[in-house]
Amino acid sequence: MELYIRKADLAVGNILVVANQNKETTFIASRDKDNPFLIKLYNRLNTLIGEIKLKNNFLKIYSIEINGEEKATINAVPVIDLKYVYLSQANWNVVGNLVASKYHVTKAGKEILRVQPTILSQGHPGLELSFESLDDSPMGTLLAIFLDKYIKLPILAPKADLDNLGMKSKMSYLNNFKNKYE
């Protein structure tokens, strides 16, 4: 089973649509405005099925919960040099180039998920998630969103208004540049 995520939604949006090959919505992810470290995953019937939340702010430990039950913890936010992530409790190993979003996830030596960059319709860059089992899709989708640095913006300013970080300008880039330096 393949799922697709638009990279533009990961960068600036609070709502993210995950679609299948037929462009049908499979999951909807949302980032909470008050707590940007909380990412919730809903199915197409708008039922909450999973979430990622900050478990320990000091140690930067994140928790992945599926149907209200903690399934995995991630012990650190990936940084540029990091090529390997381990998810405890679920016993998932993530290996590959996390920066380029080209990695695979294994469990007990068997590959269960592949993530790679792709070009979507209308030329938009995106991520392709290939699952071996449908049961792993909620947790794998949350993991892919997390690893693509969906939560990196709130680290700059904990209670900042995300619209005022310069990511979504109501004016074009050239107008902003021209007005700044005239």
Secondary structure by P-SEA (a helix, b strand, c coil): cbbbbbccccccccbbbbbcccccccbbbbbbcccccbbbbbcccccccccccccccccbbbbbbcccccccccccccccccccccccccbbbbbcccccccccccccccccbbbbbbbcccbbbbbbbbbccccaaaaaaaaaaaaaccccccccccccccccccccccccaaaaaaaacc
